[in-house]
Every structure is written in C-alpha cells, then in structure tokens.
Amino acid sequence: MKAVTENRLVLLHNWSPEATGNVILTCAVVLPPGHSERDLSTLVVYSGSDKLLSFSPQEFPLSVFSSSETGSNLMTVWVSADGSYRLWVFSYSEGEVDQVLSAGSKLMPEFVYPPKSPGSLIVSRKEQSRARPGSWSQRIIISNLEWILDSKSGTRTYEPVTADVYVWDGEAYRVRKGVPWRDRLTKQ
C-alpha cells in the first residue's frame, strides 16, 4: 500500500474579497499526509502561489463560502467534537488575511441577507472601487441556548433563548448581544 505523501483536498473555494473583483484568492481546506481525521484539517488561503493564511482549528470542516460575490468576507463553519458549530470569519485588506470574527453555538449560525441592497445598483467603476467591502453584507446570528423547564410536564429542553447578532460595517463586526430569540431577525 502506497503512503500518502501530499495534503488531501477537503474543500476548495475561490474568494473575491474586493468590491472591484480584481483580487481572487484560492481557499483550500487540506488534510495533512497520512491522516484521515478531518479534524486535523487546515484552511490555507493563497494569492497565486503566495500563502496568505494557514489556519488549523482542530475541528471538523463543514463549509467555506464568501459573504457575497465580491467585496466579501470569507465564512468558515467547523464542527467541534462535542457537536458545537464554530464560525470563523476572515477579511482581506492590503494583501493580508485577518480573522475578524470567532463565535460558536450548539446551533448552526444563521446568515440573514437584506432583501435588497440600499442605494443604486448601477455604479461607476470609480464608485465601486470606493465602496467599503461588506457594506451590504448580511447579519450573522449566533444562538445562545439554555435548559428550559416545562413546569406542566416537568421535562427540560435545550432551547435558544437569546442570540448575538453580528453586522459587518466594512471594517469590523458590530455585535448586539443577548437579543431575545424571537427578535433576532428584526433589524435594529
């Protein structure tokens, strides 16, 4: 039997982090040689042949995607050994990739996109290049669960009670913590 001597590809994604769409980065989740446990996977982001990021969270990779077609952040969702979901979000600026959000919950993160982008969708290339990345991006909702006792039946259930809502402002995520669960989808 031949030993595996190269990384195995687990996930692959092209990411266009600038509003102009001129920069296209290659994002790969790879498994090191000789390993079959996907929780040893590493996220690697390349610009051509230059490695901009190597990220190894020691969790199982689930999904890698962009927050929008261009001018976006890179969303990565991983699963922990205890079944919790972990979200790490990365941003690109001036040739560097930085982690801009880390959050987790027993429920999968929710991504809420606005029904339409504010302002005109027809913009000149000059205006487009000045647009802040992610200025029209979605909200990210991370649930906070608690054990709830039903006094009638005496049963306990683990349910979402509140949520932390993250909104990208073009430079960082603003967070509203402890939003009542039923209000998590309302814009405030």
C-alpha positions in Angstrom: 0.0 0.0 0.0 1.4 3.4 -1.0 1.7 6.0 1.8 0.1 9.4 1.2 2.8 12.0 1.0 0.8 15.1 -0.1 -2.0 17.0 1.5 -5.5 15.8 0.6 -8.0 18.4 -0.6 -11.2 18.5 1.6 -12.8 21.8 0.4 -12.0 24.4 -2.3 -13.3 27.9 -2.7 -12.4 31.0 -4.8 -12.8 34.2 -2.8 -13.1 37.7 -4.3 -12.6 39.9 -1.3 -12.5 43.3 -3.0 -15.5 45.2 -4.4 -13.8 45.6 -7.8 -13.4 41.8 -8.1 -9.8 42.3 -9.2 -8.4 40.1 -6.5 -9.3 36.4 -6.5 -7.9 34.2 -3.7 -7.9 30.5 -3.6 -9.1 28.9 -0.3 -8.4 25.3 0.4 -9.1 23.1 3.4 -6.5 20.3 3.3 -5.7 17.2 5.3 -2.1 16.5 6.2 -0.3 13.5 4.7 -1.1 10.2 6.4 -4.1 11.4 8.3 -7.8 10.5 7.8 -9.2 12.5 10.8 -10.7 15.6 9.1 -10.5 17.5 12.5 -6.8 17.9 11.7 -7.6 19.9 8.5 -6.0 23.2 7.8 -7.6 26.2 5.9 -5.0 27.7 3.6 -5.6 31.0 1.6 -3.4 31.7 -1.4 -2.9 34.7 -3.7 -1.4 32.9 -6.7 1.4 30.8 -5.2 1.8 33.1 -2.1 0.3 31.7 1.1 -1.5 34.4 3.0 -3.1 32.3 5.8 -2.8 28.9 7.4 -5.4 28.2 10.0 -5.8 24.9 11.9 -8.6 25.0 14.4 -8.5 21.2 15.3 -12.2 20.9 14.3 -14.1 19.2 11.5 -14.5 21.5 8.4 -18.1 21.9 7.3 -18.3 24.8 4.9 -16.3 27.6 3.4 -18.0 30.4 1.4 -18.0 34.1 0.7 -20.4 36.5 2.3 -21.2 37.9 -1.2 -19.9 37.6 -4.8 -17.4 40.5 -4.5 -16.3 42.8 -1.7 -16.8 40.0 0.8 -15.5 38.2 3.8 -14.7 34.5 4.0 -17.0 32.5 6.2 -15.8 29.2 7.6 -18.0 26.8 9.6 -16.5 24.0 11.6 -17.9 21.3 13.9 -16.3 20.6 17.3 -16.0 17.1 18.9 -19.0 18.0 21.2 -21.2 18.8 18.2 -21.0 22.6 18.6 -20.6 24.8 15.5 -17.7 27.2 15.3 -17.7 30.1 12.9 -14.5 31.9 11.9 -14.7 34.8 9.5 -11.7 36.3 7.7 -11.3 39.6 6.0 -8.8 40.7 3.3 -7.0 44.1 3.2 -3.8 45.3 1.6 -2.6 41.8 0.8 -3.3 40.3 4.2 -6.0 38.0 5.5 -7.1 38.5 9.1 -9.5 36.8 11.4 -12.4 39.2 12.2 -14.9 37.0 14.0 -14.9 33.9 16.0 -18.2 32.6 17.5 -19.8 29.3 18.4 -23.1 27.6 19.5 -24.8 24.3 19.6 -27.0 25.5 16.7 -25.7 26.3 13.2 -25.1 30.1 12.6 -27.8 31.9 10.7 -27.0 34.2 7.9 -29.7 36.8 7.1 -29.3 38.8 3.8 -31.2 42.0 3.3 -34.0 41.8 0.7 -32.2 44.3 -1.5 -29.1 46.4 -1.4 -29.5 50.0 -0.4 -29.0 52.7 -3.0 -28.4 52.3 -6.7 -27.2 49.0 -8.0 -25.8 50.8 -11.1 -22.5 52.4 -10.1 -19.4 53.5 -12.0 -16.1 51.6 -11.6 -14.7 54.5 -9.6 -17.6 54.5 -7.2 -17.4 50.7 -7.0 -13.7 50.8 -6.0 -14.6 53.3 -3.1 -17.4 51.0 -1.8 -16.5 49.5 1.5 -16.3 45.7 1.4 -19.3 44.1 3.0 -21.2 47.4 3.4 -24.3 45.5 2.2 -23.5 42.2 3.8 -25.8 40.0 5.9 -26.2 39.7 9.6 -24.8 36.7 11.3 -26.9 35.2 14.2 -25.3 33.1 16.9 -27.8 31.4 19.2 -27.5 31.3 23.0 -29.2 28.2 24.4 -30.4 27.4 27.9 -32.2 24.5 29.6 -35.9 25.4 29.9 -38.1 23.5 32.4 -41.7 23.0 31.4 -43.4 23.2 34.7 -46.5 21.4 33.4 -44.8 18.3 32.2 -41.6 18.5 34.2 -39.5 18.0 31.0 -36.4 20.0 30.2 -35.4 21.1 26.7 -32.3 22.8 25.5 -33.6 25.8 23.5 -32.4 29.1 22.0 -33.3 31.9 24.4 -31.2 34.8 23.0 -28.9 35.5 20.1 -25.8 37.6 19.4 -26.3 39.4 16.1 -23.2 40.5 14.2 -23.2 43.1 11.4 -20.2 43.9 9.3 -19.6 47.7 9.0 -16.8 47.4 6.3 -14.0 47.3 8.9 -15.3 45.2 11.8 -18.3 43.3 13.1 -20.6 45.2 15.4 -22.5 43.0 17.8 -25.8 43.2 19.6 -25.6 40.7 22.5 -28.5 39.0 24.2 -31.2 39.8 21.6 -34.4 37.9 22.5 -34.7 34.9 20.2 -38.0 36.0 18.7 -36.4 39.4 17.8 -33.2 38.1 16.2 -34.5 38.6 12.7 -35.7 42.2 13.2 -33.3 44.9 12.1 -32.4 47.3 14.9 
